[in-house]
Structures are given as structure tokens and as C-alpha cells.
Amino acid sequence: MSTVAYETDLEKAVPVVPASSPAFDVADIEATVLANTPVNDDYVHMILDARGLALSAKAGQFFNIACPATTRDLPYLRRPMSVYRVVAPEDRVEFLYKVTGAGTRGLATLRPGDRVSLLGPLGNGFSLDPAWKNIVVLGRGVGLATLAPLAEMAAASGIGVTAILSARSRALVMSVDRFANCGERVEVVTDDDTSSDPVNVERILLRLIEAGKADAFFTCGSNRLMLLMKRVAAQFGVPGQVAMEQQMACGLGMCFCCVRNFETPDGEPEQRRVCLEGPVFKLSEALSW
């Protein structure tokens, strides 16, 4: 990995890449808010007018977003946020986030015309094997935002998609239309009717494996569901990937704030930075968080 120096001011960090370094495809981009509206009681959909490298973001990558101060909060660090959608011909980048703390409370105050700073695109996204015919995506909560672009990427490659969408209630299930437009099947499981119980989710996964509809597994948003999918994948030899969620500071691998333990083939844990080596990892190597 090449070394990248940084010069900072009070608002942003700008990479200063040595002339001998390979291209560093990350930029600090000033974007304009087009919309920032709630989609339900928990989640907000933010649409930005962004240019340049922001439009090259792939499914599974993320941006570190500068959050505005409010009368209540003064966020210091940026917040990592996975890409929900990129519409390059319209210079549009979209995010789906849950308001949970100082940073996201600040983001929720943004209005059309406001400016926001994005550092990215960052990290390693999802990858697809052309030999796969059908994949299964399993997400919960805001993890559905990360998996929606993956489903569309798969569909564009001629790979069938079965989406299992988990939430506390049907009112909090998001992106059903996006998954339905690119998948053969969308299965919604919720806590309300107990269909999100791991026993039922496992039953669905086993049925898909038996039907030959599970060449690979993908998941994001739930530790419990990730462990379930990992166990079933190991049992039946199904490859998989997981997009990890983790607190981050720089998003560039320099601060080591996001280090986690991962499993290796020899059984020894290995520490990796979620922002740089991930946030997408092999499902077989992911450990509980």
C-alpha cells in the first residue's frame, strides 16, 4: 500500500499524492443537496448533485460525509455511509441513513440547496463471478441500502437475484421496488409476524439451495443473520460476501479506528481495517461483532 500524506484545514482533508504513487481514486467533493426526506419513522433518503469521482462509486463502496453542526450537536468526525444509488447521467448520488446520533441528526437538517462534503468513493465493493446464475441477498434495516445496488449490478450482468428483506415491521421495509425490479423473488420477513426468526430464514435459504437458486450469498445489516448465513454457506459450500458496518474516523486506513478480527483458513484471527481492506469481505472470514 502506498503512503499518502494529508494536509488539513478545519473543514476537510485533501490527499496529497506523491508523484511516484499510482492513481489515488478518492476525492473530497462538494455536493449540493437535491432532497433529504424521511421514507419512514427511522430512515431518511438523501439525494445529492455530485460530480467527478463520486459518480464512479460501485455497489458496496462508501463515502465519509461531513455532518453539519446544529444547535444541539457539534459533530467532529465524518460519518461513513454506503452508496444507495448512483445515477451518473444525472450527476446524482443517493444515500439512505438512519438518524441515530449527532452526525446523522446533523445530516437530517440539510435542505435542498445546502452543500455537503463527501470524501470518496472509499473501500472495496462487491464482486460477482460471471459463472453464477443466481444469488441470494439477505439484509436488514439500513443494510438494505447497501444491498440494493448489488442486486441491480447482478441483474445487469444477467444474474438472477432472490432478496430476503428483514425489518422490525413492514412499515420499515425499504427498497422493495428496487429489488423486485431486478429479482425473481422478494421475500419480506418481519419481527411483527415472527417470520424474521432465524429458523424461518434458514428454512428459506435451504429451500433456495435445494432449488439451485443460491450460487452465492450476500448479506449486510444484521450480526445474527450474518452468522446464520455463514453457517449455512459453510455447510453447503456456498461462497459469500458480507458488507461490514463499523465506526470509522478517516475512512482511508490511516487511523486504524475500524480494525476488526477476521477468521483465516488456518484458524488464527487476523486484524483488518474495515475501511481499507473492506467494507466487503468474504463471508467465511467474518466474525461476530
Helices and strands as residue ranges (DSSP letters): E 5-8, E 13-16, E 27-38, E 43-49, G 52-56, E 62-65, E 79-82, E 85-87, G 88-90, E 92-98, H 102-107, E 115-122, E 134-140, H 143-156, E 160-167, G 170-172, H 176-182, E 185-190, H 198-210, E 216-220, H 223-236, E 240-243, E 259-263, E 269-273, E 280-282, G 283-285
